[in-house]
Amino acid sequence: MFDRLFLSHPRSVGETYSEHAAVAGKFGATMVVGGVACLIHALFPAIFPRTASDRVKRLYAQMVARQPAMAQRRPAFQEPEWQIEYEI
């Protein structure tokens, strides 16, 4: 049970528990900061106009860099299922 809960996934991505905790923690903190910036931007559009989208792009680039098989693919935002059908 311990192995399944704490070690199996980090091992599957080639990391130790502490390495995985550091990477996941950094990703999570980046998402929280981007989310807070997005909420502030929702109330005050002139504040943080690009912060959330810049963080999402940075996280996506880091994830692609960590997964060599992903580097061969075109970016997800270019895939048809990610294309917006309309703009407001």
C-alpha positions in Angstrom: 0.0 0.0 0.0 2.8 2.4 0.9 4.6 1.8 -2.4 1.4 2.3 -4.4 0.5 5.6 -2.6 3.9 7.2 -2.4 6.5 5.6 -4.7 4.8 4.0 -7.7 3.9 7.1 -9.7 7.2 9.0 -9.1 9.1 5.9 -10.1 7.0 5.6 -13.3 8.2 9.1 -14.4 11.8 8.5 -13.4 11.9 10.5 -10.2 12.3 9.8 -6.5 9.5 10.8 -4.1 11.3 14.0 -3.1 12.1 15.0 -6.7 8.5 14.4 -7.7 7.2 16.3 -4.7 9.4 19.3 -5.6 8.3 19.3 -9.3 4.6 18.8 -8.5 4.8 21.5 -5.7 6.3 24.0 -8.1 3.7 23.2 -10.8 0.9 23.6 -8.2 2.2 26.8 -6.8 2.5 28.2 -10.4 -1.1 27.3 -11.0 -2.3 28.8 -7.8 -0.5 32.1 -8.5 -1.9 32.1 -12.1 -5.4 31.4 -10.8 -5.2 34.2 -8.2 -3.9 36.6 -10.9 -6.8 35.4 -13.2 -9.4 36.1 -10.4 -7.9 39.6 -9.8 -7.9 40.2 -13.6 -11.6 39.3 -13.7 -12.4 42.1 -11.3 -9.8 44.6 -12.6 -9.1 43.9 -16.3 -6.1 46.3 -16.4 -4.3 44.3 -13.8 -2.4 41.1 -14.8 -3.6 41.1 -18.4 -1.2 38.2 -19.4 -0.1 36.7 -16.2 -2.4 33.6 -16.1 -2.0 32.8 -19.8 1.8 33.2 -19.6 1.9 30.8 -16.6 -0.2 28.2 -18.5 2.1 28.5 -21.5 5.2 28.1 -19.3 3.8 25.1 -17.6 2.8 23.5 -20.9 6.4 24.1 -22.2 7.9 22.5 -19.1 5.6 19.5 -19.3 6.5 18.9 -23.0 10.2 19.2 -22.2 9.8 16.6 -19.4 8.1 14.1 -21.8 10.4 13.4 -24.8 7.5 11.7 -26.8 5.5 14.9 -26.5 8.2 17.0 -28.2 7.5 15.3 -31.5 3.8 16.4 -31.4 2.5 19.8 -32.4 1.3 22.0 -29.5 -2.0 21.0 -28.0 -3.5 24.4 -28.7 -3.0 23.6 -32.5 -5.0 20.4 -32.3 -8.5 20.6 -33.7 -10.2 19.7 -30.4 -8.6 22.7 -28.7 -9.7 25.2 -31.4 -12.3 27.6 -30.2 -15.5 27.6 -32.3 -16.4 31.2 -31.6 -15.1 34.3 -29.9 -16.9 36.8 -27.8 
